[in-house]
Amino acid sequence: MGKYFGTDGFRGEANVNLTADHAYKIGRFLGWYYGEMKRREGSREPACVVIGKDTRRSSYMFEYSLVAGLTASGADAYMLHVTTTPSVAYVTRVDGFDCGIMISASHNPYYDNGIKLINRGGEKMDEKTISLVEAYLDGSVELFGKTWTELPFGKRERVGRTVDYVSGRNRYIGYLISLGVFSFRGMRIGLDCANGASWNIAKAVFDALGAKTYVINAEPDGENINKNAGSTHIEGLQKLVVEKGLDVGFAYDGDADRCLAVDEKGNVVTGDHILYILGDYMKQRGQLDNNTVVTTVMSNFGLYKALERKGIDYAKTAVGDKYVYEYMVNNGCRLGGEQSGHIIISKYATTGDGLLTSLKIMEVMLAKKKTLNQLCQGLTIYPQVLKNVKVRSKAEAQSDPEVQAAVEKVARELGDTGRILVRESGTEPLIRVMVEADNLQTCQSCVEQVVDVICARGHARV
């Protein structure tokens, strides 16, 4: 991770950690950089960048700042307006843009925002380009044999323009509808749009496929995105599904790159459940390349046991859908994701896509003629206890031989009936101690064994 950009873009509180000036400079650099790359290849065409945003109050500010920077550098900015992150990735890839930009802080509260950069292949931007953007934000960047502290402006006919590109978003909607293998006629489906980017897309897709839809949290006001809504606050959807007697419910986050579900009985269906359901379905149809489901280290131990019983292999990556996708590309895998609901199906998308995920869940339900609750049978989610310990030094606590010995002792005690994971927080001075086992008491006891050693060794910070 860089100085400004993490695993999911440049994120922070609007006009505190992430400012309009940052956005302008990012636009200035990208507009100049991609234009200069074209000029050096012999083209006189301007750089073309497509931009989408979620429903946060500050998203308009960042959009206009990015557009000002891009057009000042001579690039053309194509505006998708309010749309989802996966739609920006899709349009960037399919329509041949030099890069894409999504303005969103995903599941964070409204006062946060973020700038996500997408390469021309519809994937998250490579680290080399990110490092160039960060260098320019810090005052100078070395490129093409020269140090640039100021970038040239586009002048006269070289000033960039803006283009309304809502047609790109509509094409993405059409693409999703085209993936519907079965009619949803007769199905009663709940949709929680988190007052976010899916508010004007999700219902259109499910209605077009014939479903009777019941939609909540689709009235964004700039400040209610993710507020007691969506995949991080799924209680409202659970209530809707039970009270209305619906067949299934789907909850998205602010930019709709993740999806969680609710079965007909009101139970939450996590990303781990979804990986199990889709993995089994794809294996049965010969579509699970390398017979492997890609997970992160935070997936539940129960998922691994269930996949083993189905004869399906699995891989574990660091936390972050970016790392899941990288593993999938490098190893030729078709399915991967996170417990939080980032599900990547590489045949259809280059990023997590909540709407695509929900359509594929519907496909399995209709193909197998089973309810979502029935599809989840065979997967037992193990109890989990997670404790965060504030420490003086994460590295010293992790490398302490006595702490490591305590972790190894717990791992031996658990054997193949559970697991322990001790990792550093990426953003806070915390060591996270997590244990999964077949009963809650064992989890709590094992966690305390390790936490006690961390504290006894003097690593804990009061």
C-alpha positions as CSV (number, residue, x, y, z in Angstrom):
1,M,0.0,0.0,0.0
2,G,1.1,3.5,-0.8
3,K,1.1,6.8,1.2
4,Y,-2.4,7.8,0.0
5,F,-3.8,4.8,-1.8
6,G,-4.7,1.6,0.1
7,T,-6.1,-1.7,-1.2
8,D,-9.3,0.0,-2.3
9,G,-8.3,3.5,-3.4
10,F,-7.5,6.8,-1.8
11,R,-10.0,6.9,1.1
12,G,-10.6,9.4,3.9
13,E,-13.0,11.9,5.4
14,A,-14.0,14.4,2.8
15,N,-12.0,17.6,3.0
16,V,-10.0,16.3,6.0
17,N,-7.8,13.4,4.7
18,L,-9.1,13.5,1.2
19,T,-9.7,17.0,-0.3
20,A,-10.9,18.6,-3.4
21,D,-7.4,19.7,-4.1
22,H,-6.2,16.0,-4.0
23,A,-9.0,15.2,-6.6
24,Y,-8.0,18.0,-8.9
25,K,-4.3,17.0,-8.8
26,I,-5.2,13.3,-9.5
27,G,-7.2,14.5,-12.5
28,R,-4.4,16.7,-13.6
29,F,-1.9,13.9,-13.5
30,L,-4.0,11.2,-15.1
31,G,-5.2,13.5,-17.9
32,W,-1.6,14.5,-18.7
33,Y,-0.1,11.1,-18.2
34,Y,-2.4,9.1,-20.5
35,G,-2.4,11.9,-23.1
36,E,1.4,12.0,-23.1
37,M,1.5,8.2,-23.5
38,K,-0.7,8.5,-26.5
39,R,1.4,11.3,-28.0
40,R,4.5,9.2,-27.6
41,E,2.8,6.4,-29.5
42,G,2.1,8.8,-32.4
43,S,-1.6,9.5,-31.6
44,R,-3.1,13.0,-31.5
45,E,-6.2,11.8,-29.7
46,P,-6.8,13.1,-26.2
47,A,-6.8,10.8,-23.2
48,C,-10.4,9.5,-22.4
49,V,-11.4,8.8,-18.8
50,V,-14.8,7.6,-17.6
51,I,-16.0,8.6,-14.1
52,G,-18.8,7.3,-11.9
53,K,-19.8,8.2,-8.4
54,D,-22.0,7.1,-5.5
55,T,-24.6,9.1,-3.7
56,R,-22.5,10.8,-1.0
57,R,-22.9,14.5,-0.5
58,S,-19.2,15.1,-1.3
59,S,-19.2,12.9,-4.5
60,Y,-20.3,15.9,-6.6
61,M,-17.4,18.0,-5.3
62,F,-14.9,15.3,-6.0
63,E,-16.4,14.6,-9.4
64,Y,-16.2,18.3,-10.5
65,S,-12.6,18.5,-9.1
66,L,-11.5,15.5,-11.0
67,V,-13.1,16.8,-14.2
68,A,-11.5,20.2,-13.8
69,G,-8.1,18.5,-13.5
70,L,-8.6,16.1,-16.4
71,T,-9.9,18.7,-18.8
72,A,-7.2,21.2,-17.8
73,S,-4.7,18.6,-18.8
74,G,-6.4,18.1,-22.1
75,A,-8.3,14.9,-21.4
76,D,-11.9,14.2,-22.2
77,A,-14.0,13.2,-19.2
78,Y,-17.0,10.9,-19.7
79,M,-19.7,11.1,-17.0
80,L,-21.6,8.0,-15.9
81,H,-23.1,10.0,-13.0
82,V,-24.4,7.9,-10.1
83,T,-23.5,4.3,-10.8
84,T,-21.8,1.3,-9.2
85,T,-18.1,0.5,-9.0
86,P,-18.4,-2.7,-11.2
87,S,-20.3,-0.7,-13.9
88,V,-17.3,1.7,-14.1
89,A,-15.0,-1.3,-14.4
90,Y,-17.2,-2.8,-17.1
91,V,-17.5,0.4,-19.2
92,T,-13.8,1.1,-18.9
93,R,-12.9,-2.3,-20.3
94,V,-15.6,-2.7,-22.9
95,D,-15.5,0.8,-24.3
96,G,-11.7,1.1,-24.5
97,F,-11.2,4.0,-22.1
98,D,-7.6,4.8,-20.9
99,C,-8.7,4.5,-17.3
100,G,-11.8,4.7,-15.1
101,I,-12.4,6.5,-11.8
102,M,-15.0,5.7,-9.2
103,I,-15.8,8.1,-6.4
104,S,-16.9,6.1,-3.4
105,A,-16.0,5.0,0.1
106,S,-17.9,1.8,-0.3
107,H,-19.5,0.8,3.0
108,N,-18.1,3.8,5.0
109,P,-20.4,6.5,6.4
110,Y,-21.4,9.4,4.2
111,Y,-18.8,11.9,5.4
112,D,-16.0,9.6,4.1
113,N,-15.3,9.3,0.4
114,G,-12.7,7.7,-1.8
115,I,-11.2,7.8,-5.3
116,K,-10.7,4.4,-6.9
117,L,-8.6,4.1,-10.1
118,I,-9.3,1.4,-12.7
119,N,-7.0,0.5,-15.6
120,R,-8.1,0.0,-19.2
121,G,-8.7,-3.7,-18.5
122,G,-11.3,-2.9,-15.9
123,E,-9.0,-4.0,-13.1
124,K,-7.7,-2.1,-10.1
125,M,-4.9,0.2,-11.1
126,D,-1.4,-1.2,-11.0
127,E,1.0,-0.1,-8.2
128,K,3.5,1.5,-10.6
129,T,0.9,4.0,-11.9
130,I,-0.4,4.5,-8.3
131,S,3.1,5.4,-7.2
132,L,3.4,8.0,-10.0
133,V,0.1,9.6,-8.9
134,E,1.3,9.7,-5.3
135,A,4.6,11.3,-6.3
136,Y,2.8,14.0,-8.1
137,L,0.6,14.6,-5.1
138,D,3.8,15.1,-3.1
139,G,5.1,17.7,-5.4
140,S,7.1,16.1,-8.2
141,V,7.2,13.1,-10.4
142,E,10.0,11.6,-12.5
143,L,8.8,10.5,-15.9
144,F,10.2,10.3,-19.4
145,G,13.7,11.3,-18.3
146,K,12.5,14.5,-16.5
147,T,11.4,15.7,-13.1
148,W,7.9,17.3,-13.3
149,T,6.9,19.7,-10.6
150,E,4.3,21.4,-12.9
151,L,2.4,19.8,-15.7
152,P,1.5,21.5,-19.0
153,F,-2.1,22.6,-19.5
154,G,-4.2,21.9,-22.5
155,K,-4.6,25.1,-24.6
156,R,-7.0,26.2,-27.3
157,E,-8.4,23.2,-29.1
158,R,-6.4,21.0,-26.6
159,V,-8.5,21.9,-23.6
160,G,-10.5,18.7,-22.7
161,R,-14.3,18.4,-22.7
162,T,-16.9,16.6,-20.7
163,V,-19.3,14.1,-22.2
164,D,-22.6,12.9,-20.7
165,Y,-22.2,9.1,-20.9
166,V,-25.3,7.7,-19.1
167,S,-25.6,5.4,-22.1
168,G,-22.6,3.5,-20.8
169,R,-24.4,2.8,-17.5
170,N,-27.5,1.7,-19.4
171,R,-25.4,-0.7,-21.4
172,Y,-24.1,-2.2,-18.2
173,I,-27.7,-2.7,-17.0
174,G,-28.4,-4.4,-20.3
175,Y,-25.4,-6.6,-19.8
176,L,-26.6,-7.8,-16.4
177,I,-30.1,-8.5,-17.8
178,S,-28.5,-10.6,-20.5
179,L,-26.9,-12.8,-17.9
180,G,-30.3,-13.9,-16.5
181,V,-30.5,-17.5,-17.6
182,F,-34.0,-18.0,-16.2
183,S,-37.1,-15.9,-15.9
184,F,-37.7,-14.6,-12.4
185,R,-41.4,-14.6,-12.9
186,G,-43.3,-15.7,-9.8
187,M,-40.3,-14.9,-7.5
188,R,-40.8,-12.3,-4.8
189,I,-37.4,-10.6,-4.1
190,G,-36.4,-8.0,-1.5
191,L,-33.6,-5.5,-2.4
192,D,-31.8,-3.3,0.0
193,C,-29.9,-0.6,-2.0
194,A,-28.2,1.0,1.0
195,N,-29.3,4.5,-0.3
196,G,-26.3,4.1,-2.5
197,A,-25.2,3.6,-6.1
198,S,-27.5,0.7,-6.8
199,W,-30.7,2.6,-6.0
200,N,-31.6,3.3,-9.6
201,I,-30.1,0.1,-11.1
202,A,-31.1,-3.0,-9.0
203,K,-34.8,-2.7,-9.3
204,A,-34.6,-2.2,-13.1
205,V,-32.6,-5.4,-13.5
206,F,-34.8,-7.6,-11.4
207,D,-38.0,-6.1,-12.8
208,A,-36.8,-6.7,-16.4
209,L,-36.2,-10.4,-15.5
210,G,-39.8,-10.7,-14.3
211,A,-39.4,-10.6,-10.5
212,K,-41.9,-8.9,-8.1
213,T,-39.5,-6.6,-6.2
214,Y,-39.8,-5.1,-2.8
215,V,-37.2,-2.3,-2.5
216,I,-35.9,-0.5,0.7
217,N,-33.3,2.1,1.2
218,A,-33.5,3.5,-2.3
219,E,-34.0,7.2,-1.5
220,P,-30.6,8.7,-1.2
221,D,-30.3,12.2,0.2
222,G,-26.5,12.6,0.3
223,E,-26.2,11.7,4.0
224,N,-28.1,8.4,4.4
225,I,-25.8,6.1,2.4
226,N,-25.2,2.9,4.4
227,K,-27.0,4.5,7.4
228,N,-28.8,1.5,9.1
229,A,-29.0,0.1,5.6
230,G,-27.4,-2.3,3.1
231,S,-25.0,-5.2,3.6
232,T,-23.5,-3.8,6.8
233,H,-26.9,-3.3,8.5
234,I,-28.9,-6.2,7.1
235,E,-31.5,-6.3,9.9
236,G,-34.0,-4.2,7.9
237,L,-33.8,-6.6,5.0
238,Q,-34.3,-9.6,7.3
239,K,-37.4,-8.0,8.7
240,L,-38.7,-7.2,5.2
241,V,-38.2,-10.8,3.9
242,V,-40.0,-12.4,6.9
243,E,-42.9,-9.9,7.1
244,K,-43.6,-10.0,3.4
245,G,-42.9,-13.8,3.1
246,L,-40.4,-13.2,0.3
247,D,-38.4,-15.9,-1.5
248,V,-35.1,-14.2,-1.0
249,G,-33.5,-10.8,-0.2
250,F,-30.3,-9.1,-1.4
251,A,-28.4,-6.3,0.3
252,Y,-25.7,-4.2,-1.4
253,D,-23.2,-1.7,0.0
254,G,-22.7,1.9,-1.0
255,D,-21.0,1.2,-4.3
256,A,-22.6,-2.2,-4.9
257,D,-19.4,-4.2,-5.3
258,R,-20.5,-6.5,-2.5
259,C,-23.7,-8.5,-1.8
260,L,-25.1,-10.4,1.2
261,A,-28.3,-12.3,1.1
262,V,-31.2,-13.2,3.3
263,D,-32.9,-16.6,2.9
264,E,-36.7,-17.2,3.0
265,K,-36.5,-17.8,6.8
266,G,-34.7,-14.5,7.5
267,N,-31.2,-16.0,8.0
268,V,-28.2,-14.0,6.8
269,V,-26.3,-15.6,4.0
270,T,-22.7,-14.4,4.0
271,G,-20.0,-14.3,1.4
272,D,-18.7,-17.6,2.7
273,H,-22.2,-19.2,2.1
274,I,-22.2,-17.7,-1.4
275,L,-18.8,-19.1,-2.3
276,Y,-20.0,-22.5,-1.1
277,I,-23.2,-22.3,-3.1
278,L,-21.6,-21.0,-6.3
279,G,-18.5,-23.2,-6.0
280,D,-20.6,-26.4,-5.7
281,Y,-22.8,-25.3,-8.6
282,M,-19.9,-24.5,-10.9
283,K,-18.1,-27.7,-10.1
284,Q,-21.1,-29.8,-10.9
285,R,-21.3,-28.1,-14.3
286,G,-17.5,-28.3,-15.1
287,Q,-17.1,-24.5,-14.8
288,L,-14.8,-24.3,-11.7
289,D,-11.5,-24.0,-13.4
290,N,-8.6,-25.6,-11.4
291,N,-11.3,-26.9,-9.0
292,T,-10.4,-24.1,-6.7
293,V,-12.3,-21.4,-4.7
294,V,-10.2,-18.4,-3.7
295,T,-10.8,-17.0,-0.3
296,T,-9.1,-14.7,2.2
297,V,-7.6,-15.7,5.6
298,M,-10.8,-14.3,7.2
299,S,-13.1,-16.9,5.6
300,N,-14.8,-19.2,8.2
301,F,-13.2,-22.5,9.0
302,G,-16.6,-24.1,8.3
303,L,-16.3,-23.1,4.7
304,Y,-13.1,-25.0,4.2
305,K,-14.5,-28.1,5.8
306,A,-17.6,-27.9,3.6
307,L,-15.5,-27.4,0.4
308,E,-13.4,-30.4,1.4
309,R,-16.5,-32.6,1.7
310,K,-17.5,-31.5,-1.8
311,G,-14.0,-32.3,-3.2
312,I,-13.3,-28.7,-3.9
313,D,-9.8,-27.2,-3.3
314,Y,-9.3,-23.7,-1.9
315,A,-6.7,-21.0,-1.7
316,K,-6.2,-18.3,0.9
317,T,-5.0,-14.7,0.3
318,A,-4.5,-11.6,2.4
319,V,-7.6,-9.6,3.2
320,G,-8.8,-7.6,0.3
321,D,-10.6,-8.4,-3.0
322,K,-7.6,-7.0,-4.8
323,Y,-5.5,-9.9,-3.6
324,V,-8.2,-12.4,-4.3
325,Y,-8.4,-11.2,-7.9
326,E,-4.6,-11.2,-8.4
327,Y,-4.5,-14.8,-7.2
328,M,-7.4,-15.7,-9.6
329,V,-5.6,-14.1,-12.6
330,N,-2.2,-15.6,-11.8
331,N,-3.6,-19.1,-11.2
332,G,-6.5,-19.3,-13.7
333,C,-9.3,-19.5,-11.1
334,R,-13.0,-18.6,-11.9
335,L,-14.4,-17.9,-8.4
336,G,-13.2,-16.1,-5.4
337,G,-14.3,-13.6,-2.7
338,E,-14.6,-12.5,0.8
339,Q,-16.8,-13.2,3.8
340,S,-18.0,-9.6,3.5
341,G,-19.7,-10.3,0.2
342,H,-17.1,-9.2,-2.4
343,I,-17.6,-12.1,-4.9
344,I,-15.6,-12.2,-8.1
345,I,-16.7,-14.4,-11.0
346,S,-14.0,-13.9,-13.5
347,K,-15.9,-15.1,-16.5
348,Y,-18.2,-12.2,-16.2
349,A,-16.4,-9.4,-14.3
350,T,-13.0,-8.1,-13.2
351,T,-14.2,-6.9,-9.8
352,G,-16.6,-7.8,-7.1
353,D,-20.2,-7.1,-8.4
354,G,-23.1,-7.3,-6.0
355,L,-25.8,-7.3,-8.6
356,L,-24.0,-10.0,-10.7
357,T,-23.6,-12.1,-7.5
358,S,-27.3,-11.9,-6.7
359,L,-28.2,-12.9,-10.3
360,K,-26.0,-15.9,-10.0
361,I,-27.5,-16.9,-6.7
362,M,-31.0,-16.7,-8.4
363,E,-29.6,-18.9,-11.2
364,V,-28.6,-21.7,-8.8
365,M,-31.9,-21.5,-6.9
366,L,-33.9,-21.8,-10.1
367,A,-31.7,-24.4,-11.7
368,K,-31.8,-26.7,-8.7
369,K,-35.3,-25.8,-7.8
370,K,-34.3,-25.2,-4.2
371,T,-34.7,-22.4,-1.7
372,L,-31.7,-20.4,-0.5
373,N,-31.9,-22.0,2.9
374,Q,-31.8,-25.5,1.3
375,L,-28.7,-24.5,-0.7
376,C,-26.9,-23.5,2.4
377,Q,-27.3,-26.9,4.0
378,G,-24.0,-28.7,4.2
379,L,-22.2,-25.6,5.4
380,T,-21.8,-25.1,9.1
381,I,-20.4,-21.7,10.2
382,Y,-18.1,-22.2,13.1
383,P,-18.3,-20.0,16.2
384,Q,-15.7,-17.2,16.1
385,V,-14.2,-15.0,18.7
386,L,-12.0,-12.0,17.7
387,K,-10.2,-9.8,20.2
388,N,-8.2,-6.7,19.3
389,V,-5.2,-5.9,21.4
390,K,-3.8,-2.4,21.3
391,V,0.0,-2.8,21.3
392,R,3.1,-0.6,21.4
393,S,4.6,-2.3,18.3
394,K,2.8,-4.7,16.1
395,A,6.0,-6.1,14.6
396,E,7.5,-6.8,18.0
397,A,4.4,-8.4,19.4
398,Q,4.0,-10.6,16.3
399,S,7.7,-11.7,16.4
400,D,8.0,-12.4,20.2
401,P,9.0,-16.0,20.5
402,E,6.7,-16.6,23.5
403,V,3.7,-15.1,21.7
404,Q,4.5,-17.4,18.7
405,A,4.8,-20.4,21.1
406,A,1.4,-19.6,22.6
407,V,-0.1,-19.4,19.1
408,E,1.5,-22.7,18.1
409,K,0.2,-24.4,21.3
410,V,-3.4,-23.3,20.5
411,A,-3.0,-24.5,16.9
412,R,-1.9,-27.9,18.2
413,E,-4.8,-28.1,20.6
414,L,-7.3,-27.2,17.9
415,G,-5.9,-29.7,15.4
416,D,-8.4,-30.1,12.5
417,T,-11.4,-29.0,14.7
418,G,-10.6,-25.3,14.4
419,R,-8.0,-22.6,13.6
420,I,-6.3,-19.6,15.1
421,L,-5.3,-16.5,13.1
422,V,-3.1,-13.7,14.6
423,R,-2.6,-10.7,12.3
424,E,-1.7,-7.0,12.4
425,S,-4.3,-4.4,11.6
426,G,-3.4,-2.5,8.5
427,T,-4.7,0.8,9.8
428,E,-4.5,0.8,13.6
429,P,-1.9,-0.2,16.3
430,L,-3.7,-3.5,16.9
431,I,-3.0,-7.2,16.9
432,R,-6.1,-9.2,16.0
433,V,-6.4,-12.6,17.7
434,M,-9.1,-14.7,16.1
435,V,-10.1,-18.3,16.9
436,E,-12.7,-20.5,15.2
437,A,-13.8,-23.8,16.8
438,D,-16.8,-26.1,17.1
439,N,-18.0,-24.4,20.3
440,L,-17.9,-20.8,21.6
441,Q,-16.2,-21.8,25.0
442,T,-13.2,-23.2,23.2
443,C,-12.9,-20.1,21.1
444,Q,-12.9,-17.8,24.1
445,S,-10.4,-19.9,26.0
446,C,-8.0,-20.1,23.1
447,V,-8.1,-16.4,22.4
448,E,-7.5,-15.5,26.1
449,Q,-4.4,-17.9,26.2
450,V,-2.7,-15.8,23.4
451,V,-3.9,-12.4,24.6
452,D,-2.7,-13.2,28.2
453,V,0.8,-13.9,26.8
454,I,0.8,-10.7,24.7
455,C,-0.1,-8.7,27.8
456,A,2.3,-10.5,30.1
457,R,5.2,-9.8,27.7
458,G,4.5,-6.1,28.0
459,H,3.3,-5.5,24.4
460,A,-0.2,-4.2,25.3
461,R,-0.7,-0.5,25.4
462,V,-3.2,0.8,27.9
